[in-house]
Amino acid sequence: MAGWIIFAFGWLVAAFWAGGGCRILRFVRDGMLAERAGSMPDPKEWPKVSVVVPARDEAERIEEALRSLARLDYPDLEVIAVDDRSGDGTGAIMDRIAAEEPRVEAMHITSLPEGWLGKCHAMHRGARRATGEILLFTDGDVVFSPDILRLAVRYLYGRRLDHLALMPGMIPGGYWEDAFKIYFAMVFLWGLKAWAADSPSKDLYVGIGAFNLVRRSAYEGIGGHETLRLEVADDLMLGKRIKQAGSRQEALFATSHLRLRWLEGVRGIVRGLEKNGFAAIGYSLPFLFLVTAIVVCFYVVPYVAILCLRDAQVVGYVASVLLMHGTYGHFASYHRNGWLMAPALPVTAFLYLFTIWRSAVLTLRRKGVVWRDTFYPLEVLKADPRNGEWPRKRRCGESRGR
């Protein structure tokens, strides 16, 4: 009996990879914005778009990002660059570009009010200053191609969407950095079932920090960032709130039209996800154990089975390993040297587990999250933004009083 269970589980894992792999690869193949929007007509009148770009200590990248926005060929555009208490030259760079580019406006935030995360507050302030019918929330390290906004607005109007999220392309780094980022992107899209974001189900939603294009009516309908004040995964939660309000959304790829480096090096990714690895699963230990069990069953077990089993029992596990590496390699092939990344899959899966467990351990040990030199207790992050009562956040190094 045990032999049959082992045999059947091998083919179950293979079926998982075959079905899921086909689904995500079909999504990548058919989900390119340029191809989807290329045949659509332009809107009768281009709506005004306000791009909100929050940035803190992004002096190395903010100029290239803002210059690319200023070069967009979109006819009615304003760019609101929000300096969120930067300690480097970010604010000065924004002021200089705003003086040179008439479509760019710089605003500066010097203090953070209670009950807000810095980035959420910066986007809130930027959205309040914006005058466009359409809002685009992006990051200070994203580089845009000149035609990306026309394509996105054309698709938004052609599909009658309220929210369009676009997946960017990654500026190449080192081998292991790229491999880890590709794995993270695949898990992110697969876990959210991003290809089904346009379904009526309110449990299927997506949001991407590099490019969240939202109708102002939908944004204001959820209360704007007032309802996201303490959301560490603010981009995803924006998509969730919009979808649960009954609005229509989709996710597509714009890997040749949007570029960013994101975090640098494997260590940079691990540390960068320290604040939101655990937050992304709702600070839930049971869910963390579930994710761990899934990774072990579908990534680790096939390799162990190949080493330990013989004859017919091993065939399903061999098929599983071939399918998982094929799926990962094909997904990676849309990036630089993608197929060369295929052998890295087991290591990247381990790094993913290590990263979210590290985030969980640090968050629970600290009883909160450290983000941009500010400590946010868990009771703050879990507070209901509608009750109006906020435990006090603290600067790093300040006594916790516990």
C-alpha positions, 0 to 999 in steps of 0.5 A, a space after each residue: 500500500 505504501 508503495 502505491 502511495 509513493 508511486 501516486 504522489 510522484 505523479 501528483 507532483 508531476 501533474 502539479 508542475 505540468 498544469 501549473 507550469 502550462 498556466 503560468 507560461 501561457 500567461 507570460 506568452 499571451 500577457 504582453 502589454 505591447 501585443 495586447 494593446 497594439 491592436 486597440 484603438 486610442 481613446 477618443 480623448 486621452 485622459 490626464 494622468 498623474 504619476 505619483 513617485 514616492 522616493 526616500 534616499 534614492 539619489 542614485 536612481 531617481 534622476 534616470 527614473 524621473 527623466 524617463 517619465 518626463 520623456 513619455 510621449 503621453 499628451 496630458 501628463 503630470 509627474 508628482 515626485 515626492 521626497 519622503 524625508 530623504 537624507 541624501 540628495 534625492 530632494 535636490 535632484 527632484 528640485 533640479 529636474 522639476 526646474 528643467 521639466 515643466 511636467 515634473 513637480 517636486 514636493 517634500 515631506 519633512 515629518 511622518 504623522 502617527 499611524 502611517 508608514 512613510 511610503 504610504 503617506 508619501 503616496 497619499 500626499 502625492 495623490 492629494 496633490 495630483 489633478 489627473 483622472 488617472 493615477 499611476 503609482 510607481 517607484 523611484 527606481 523604475 525606468 519607463 520607455 516613451 510609449 508605455 503610458 499610451 499603451 497602458 491607458 489604451 488598454 485600460 480604456 479598451 478593456 474598461 478596467 479600473 486598475 492595470 498592474 504591469 510586471 517590469 523587466 529586471 536590469 540584470 545583476 549577478 547570476 544568483 541575484 537574477 535567479 532569485 528574482 526570477 524565482 520570486 517573480 514566478 512564485 508571486 504570479 503563481 501564488 496570486 494566480 495573476 492571470 485570473 485577476 480579471 475574474 469576478 472572484 474578489 479573492 483573486 487580485 494583484 498589485 505591483 509597485 512598479 506600475 499600478 495604474 488606477 482610475 481616480 474614481 476607483 482609488 477614491 472609492 476605497 478611501 485612497 491610501 487612508 485605508 492603506 496607512 500601515 500596509 507594508 505590502 501597500 502595492 498588493 493591498 491597493 489591488 486587493 482593496 480595489 478588487 474587493 470594492 467590485 472594480 475590474 483589474 488585470 495584470 500584464 507584462 511590460 518587461 521591454 517597456 519597464 525596467 528596474 534593478 530592484 534590490 542588489 545582490 542576494 544579500 540585498 534581496 534577503 534584507 530588502 524582504 525582511 520587512 514584508 516577507 512575513 507581512 505578505 502572508 498576514 503575519 500568520 505562522 500557520 500560513 508560513 508552515 503551510 507555505 513551507 510544507 508546499 515548498 518541501 513537497 513540491 520542490 524537495 521531495 522529488 530530489 530525495 525520491 530520485 536518490 532513494 527510490 528505484 524502478 517504476 516508483 521513481 518515474 513520476 519524480 523524475 518527470 516532476 524534476 524535469 517539469 519544474 526545471 523546464 517551467 522555471 527555465 522557460 519563465 526565466 527565458 524571458 529575461 537575460 540568459 534565462 535557460 542558464 538559470 534552470 539549474 539554480 531552481 533548488 537553491 532559489 527555492 531554499 533562499 525563498 524559504 530562508 527569506 520568509 522565515 528570517 522575516 518572520 523570526 525577526 518580526 516576532 523577536 522584535 515584536 514589529 518591523 523596522 523600516 526606513 529607520 522607524 520601528 513599527 510594533 505589530 499592534 500598529 501594523 495589525 490595527 484597523 485603519 478605520 477605527 482611528 486609534 493608532 498605537 505610537 510608532 517609535 524611532 529606531 533605538 527608542 525604548 519600547 517600554 515593554 
